[in-house]
Amino acid sequence: MPTLPSPDADPAVLQVWGGSSLQGHVKISGAKNSALVLITAALLCSEDCRLRNVPSLVDVTRIGQILVSLGVKLKQQDDILNINASTISKSKAPYELVSQLRASFFAIGPLLARLGSACVPLPGGCTIGARPVALHVRGLQLMGADVQIEHGMVNAHVRGNRGRLQGAKIYLDYPSVGATETLMMAATLAQGETIIENAAQEPEVVDLANFCNSMGAKIRGAGTNTIVISGVSRLHSTDYSIIPDRVEAATFLVAGAITYSEISMSPVVPEHLTAAIAKLQDIGVQVVTEGSDCLRVIPSHNLVATDIETLPYPGFPTDMQAQFMALLALSEGNSLVSETVFENRLRHVPELNRMGADIRVKNNHAIIRGVPLLTGAPVVATDLRASAALVLAGLAAQGKTTIQGLHHLDRGYENLEAKFLGLGAKLERVPQSVAIANDAFSPINSDALISS
């Protein structure tokens, strides 16, 4: 796992020189959004668990630190993580860790299922909009938990003297991935049957169900809008491999499109990328399947505008909205991007405009008028996927782009610079002080940008 950056350290910036043609093959890492919840789900098991294809990411390090603080033993070698949660010494997750990572709130379900009580701070992560925990809380209450939210902490315990959560019928007002996963984990050790209706259908939900089932859980229907969990009394050890990261794969597909480069990538699950591939084809880019787990992007110099609306899976993923916006900025014609999942996820627009894009925002819509070229500029990454979009824009731009806010990038992309370097890109991570000393780069006040 990567070492967490010191808050007092000289922050790094990424310098990207655009105009290089890319070529080659990229190895896609394990899915970040699966890894975080699967590591947390290991709390459900009182025996050893082994996870393979674990990406080396700052968020993975943080979720590991949270488990260690609860008394879990972790041992990592390369992309294999051994987890022993046979003894959990605490049911309270530390505020200073949970406040930095949204996914850490997932711990409330397994802790409540294993111990009958849990104390978890309200979550943090990217500030891309309100992501309330009300759906999680309501579901846990239906399963027999008393839940109180006080002073930023969520305190939960199993009601009465039963010791175990009880199966329940739960309808989610919105198909929240986090709520679906939290309640699914809690239900694995509950007494009786739990039915989650209007459940999220994302591949990461299916991966969690498969992981839990490999430990002896009884979950069916994952990947549909109704998931049924028959509770069991305990789970056993397992050896499980995390699915490939569909967002990383789609990001490299866009990288090929925006730099007019032919790139192949594996392993992937092509059906996880259906929406992204369809939009690339609308823009004029061809994506071909080579074997069962490899894709190749065949670029086009005639990129055309298209409209995108983000939706829960199997719709177009919100996690690819920013990257596609960078591509549409260079596509001929007018495009409309509508963000329906998070209300504050268009903050990369001013940064793309700084590079010469022509994008206007009205409410949750971005109106994009394609331009013939982008030019390098100093920019700030405002969230995880925005950081990837700025890297893509920098690769396509004329001149040098200097990107601040790399802590966002490091949360979700494993060895992104090394992978791009292997394809022939020209980019370098340097301390901000070095960038200032070497040229006229001046740090941007990111707080001012965020508030604008």
N, C-alpha and C positions, 0 to 999 in steps of 0.2 A: 504494500500500500504506500502511496506517496506521503511524504512528510508535509504536514500542514504549514503554510507560510506563516512566518512571524509577523504580527501586526506592526512591528517596529521596523521591519526590513524595508530596504529600498524597493519599491514596487517595480515589477518588470513590465515592459511594454513589448508588443510584437510588431516588428517592422516587416512589411510585406512589399516586395517589388513586383508590380504587375507586368503582364505582357508575355510571360513565359508559357509555352505550350507544355501541357502535362501529358504523361504517358506512363502506362505500367499497370500494376495490380496492387490492390489494397486489401489487407487483411482486416475484416470487420471484427471489432471486439464484442464481448458479451454486452447484453442490453443493460444500460444503467438503471432504467426504471424497473427492470426485473430483479437485478442484483440487490438493490436496496430492500425490496420487500421480501425477497427470498431469504436474505441474511436475517432479517427480522423474524421471519416465519420459523427459523430454526429454534427460536425461543419455545416453540410449542413442543419440541422433542426433548425427552430426558436422556437421549443417547447421542452418540457422535453423529454428526452430519458432515458430508463433504460436498462442497460446491465447486464445480469446474467452470472455466471460461468467465472468471470473475474479473471485470475490468479494473485497472489501476487508476482510481479517480479520487479526488479530494472528498467527494460525497461518500464513497465507499469507506474511506478512512474514518470519516466522522461517524457513520453508522456502526462501524466496528468499535470505535471508542465508546459509544453509548452501550453496546452490549457488554463490553469489558467492565464498564462502571456498574453494571447490574450483576456482575459475578460470572459472566460467561468467559470461557477460555477459547482464544482464537490462535490459530497457527496458519500462516500463509507461506506458500512456496510457489513462485511464479503466479499463474492464474488459478491456482487451487487454494481454496480456503477451507480449513478444517475447523468446525465449530462444535464445542462441547458445552451444552447448556443443561447438563445433568443437575447442577445446583445453581439456583438463582438466588443470590444473597440479598437483593433489593428489589422492590417493586416501584421505586421512584427513579425516573430518568432525570439526569442533571440538566438544569435549565440552560447553562452556558453552551451545551452541545446541541440540545434539541432546538433552541432558538435560532440556530443557523441552518437547519435542515428540515424542510417540510416532511420528508419521508419518515423522519424519526417518530412522528406521531403514530405510525403504524404499530409501534410497540404496545399501545394500549390494548389492542385485541389479544395478542398472545399472552401478555402479562395477566390480564383479567381471566383468560381461560386457564392458565397454569396455576396461578396463585390465588385467584379470587379477588384480587385487588390490584390497583394500578394508580400511579400518580405521574402524570405526563404534562409537561408545559405545553401551552399552545404553540403551534409550530411556526417555523420561520422559512427561509429559502428566498427565491427570487421574488421581488416585489412586482409581480405582473398582474395583480388584482386580488380581489377577495376570494379566498378559498376556504369557506367556513367549514367548521367541523360539526355543524348541526346534524348532518345526515349520519355521521359516525355515532354521535351521542344518542340520537333518537333510536337507531338500530340496537345499540347496546342496552338501552332502557327497555326496549321490547323483549330483549333476551334475559331480563331480570336483573339488570345492574342499576344501582343508584349512582347517579352521576351529578357532581357539583363542579361548577367552574367558578373559582375564586382566585383573585390576585394573579391571574395569568396561568393558573394551574388547573388541570382537569383531574379531579379525584373521582375514582370509580371503585365500587366494590359490589360483589354479588349480594343481592338482597336476601335477608333472612339467614337461615342456617343451612341452606342447601349445598353450599360450597361450589356448585357448578352452575354455569349459565344454562338457560333453558332454551330449547329450540323455539323459533317463532317465525311468523310470516311477516316479512318486511318488504314494504314497497318504497323504493327510492324516488323522490320527487324529480331527481336528475340522475342520469347514469354516471355518477361519480366513480372514477377509477379507485381513488383512495378509500372511499366509503365501502365500495364493493369488496376491496381487498381486506380492509379492517374487519368487516363483519364476517367474511368468509373464514378468516383465520380464527376469529373468536368462536365461530360455530363448529369448527372441527372437533373441539373437545367438549362441546355443550351436550346436555342431555336431551335426546330427541332430535327431531328434524327441523331444520331451518330452511326457509324458502326466501330467496332474495329476488324480487321482481323489479323490472326495469334496471337490471344490473348492467354495468359496463361490460363491453364485449372485446376490449383491447387484447392483443396477443399476450401482454404482460399478465393479465388476469388469468388467461389460460395457462401460462407458465407457472403461476403460483398454484393453481389447482393441481397441475401435474406434479409439481414438487411435493405438495402436501399428500397427494395420493400415493406417491412413491414412499412416503413414510407411514402409510396405512390409513390415511384419511379416506372418507367416502364422499367425494364431491362429484357431481355430474351436472352437465349443462353449461359449464364454463365456455364462453365464446358465443353464447346465446343470451337473450335478455332475461332468462330465468335460470337461476342456479339453485340446486338443491343439495344441502349438506346434511348427511346423517352423522350425528356426533358419535365419536368413539372415546374410549376411556384413556387411551394413551397412543403415542406415536413412536415409531422405531427408527433406527438409523437408516441413512440412505446415502447414495452417491449419485449426484445429479448435475447435469450440465445446463447452464443458462443459455437461453436463446440468443441469437445474434441481435445486435442493436439496429433496429429498423430506421431510427432517426439518423444514426451515423451513416448508414448505407445510403439513405436518401440525400444526405448532405454531400456525399461524394458523387452521387449522380448529378446533382446540381453543379458541383465543381467542374465536372466534365462539360456540362452544357454551357456554363458561363465563360469558360476559357477555350471553348471550341476544341476540346481534347477528348481522345478516346481512352477511357479508363475502365478496367474490369475490377470486380470486387467479389469477395467471398469470405466466409460463408454468409449467406443471406437466406431468408425464407421469402421467396418472391411474392407469395400471396399477402404477406404483411405490408407490401409496398404498392399495392394495387392503385390506391388513390394518387400517390405521388407519381407513379409511372404514367397514369392516364393524363395528368396535367402536363407532364413533360412532353408527351405526345401531342397534346393540344398546342403546345408552344412550338412544336416542330422538331423535337429531339426524339431520336429513336433509342429505345432500350431493348436489348435482346437478352434472352435467357440462354446460358451455356451450362448444360448439365442441370442438376437438381438444385444447386445452391450457389450459382455464380451468375452475376449480371454484368453486362457490358453496355456502356453508354456510347452511342454513336452520335456525335454532335452535328449541329447544323449551323450554318452562317446566316440563316434566315429565321430568326426568332420572332414569333408573333405573339401579340397580346392575348391574354385569356383572363377569365374571372375565377376567383377562388373564394370559397366560403368554408371556414373551419367548422368542423363538426366532430362529435364523438365518433369513434371507430364504428363502422368501417368508412366513415367520412374522411375528408381531408384533415390531417393532423395539425393541431395548433402548433405543435413543436417544429413544423416545417414551414410555417407561414413566413417568418423573417427571411429564411434562405431563399424561398421562391420570390419574395419581393425584390431581393437583390437581382435575381435573374430577370424578372419582369421589368425592372428599371432599364434594362438594355434590350427589351423586346419591342418591336415596331407596333405602334398603335396604343390604345388606351386600355388599361386593365383596372379591374375593381377587386380589391381584396377586402373581405368582410370577416372580422374576427368576432365570433359568437361565443367562444369558450371563456376567454379571460378579457375583462374590460380594460385592462391597462397594458396591453401587449403590442402597442404600436410605437413604443418610445425609440425604436431604432430608425424611425422615419427621418428625424432631423439629422441623424448621423449619415444616412445614405444621401440626403440632400446636400450635406456638406461636401460630398464627393461628386456632386454634379447631377444627382438624380432629380427628377421632377415629380414629386409626390405630395399630394395634399391629403390631410386627414379631416374627416368630418364624422364626429361621434366614433363609432367602431368600424368605420370604413376608410380605406386608403385608396385614393384615386391616383393611378400611376400613368404618366405619359412617358412612353419610352424615349430614351435619348440615345444618340449614337455612341457615346463613350462616357466613362467615369474617369475621374482624375484622383490621384492619391491625395490624402489629407489626414491630419490628426483627428481621430475619432475616439469615442468612448463606448465600450460595450455596456449596455444597460441591463441585460439579463443573459442567461445561458445561451439561448438560441440566437439572440441578437449578436452575440460575440461571433458565432459561426457565420452569420450573414455578413458581418463586416470583413471577416477573413476572405470569404468568397468574393465580395466586392473588391477587396484589395488585390486579389489575384487577377481580376479582370481589368483593373484600372490602369491608366497610364501614370507612371511614376511611383512614388513610395507612399504607402499608407502606414501610419503609426497608430496602433490600437492600444488604448488603456483599458483597465478593468478586466485583466486576464483571469482574476479569481473566478469569474463566471465561467469562462471557457474551461478551466481546469476541473470544474465540478462535473462536466458531462462528456468530455471527449478525451479518450486515452491516446496519448502520444500524437496529437493531431499534427504538430509541426513536423515530427519525424516522418509521419506518413506522407505529408505533402512534399517534404524534401525528397523522399524516395520516388516521387512522381516527377521530380524535376522543377518544383516550385522554388522560388527564391524568397526566403523569409528567415527571420532570426529574432529570437527572444533576447533582449538585453535589459539591464537595469535602467530605470528611467533616467537616472543621473548620467549614465553613459550616453543615452539618446540625446539628452540636452547638451552635453559637452561636445558631441560630434557634429551637431547641426543646429539649425534654428528651431528645433522642436520645442514647443512650449506646452506644458500640461494643461489640459482643459479642466475647468471646474465642473466635475460631474454632478455635484449637487445642484448647481444652477441649471444644468441641462435637464436633470430629472424633473425639476419643478416647473420648467418652461412648457 
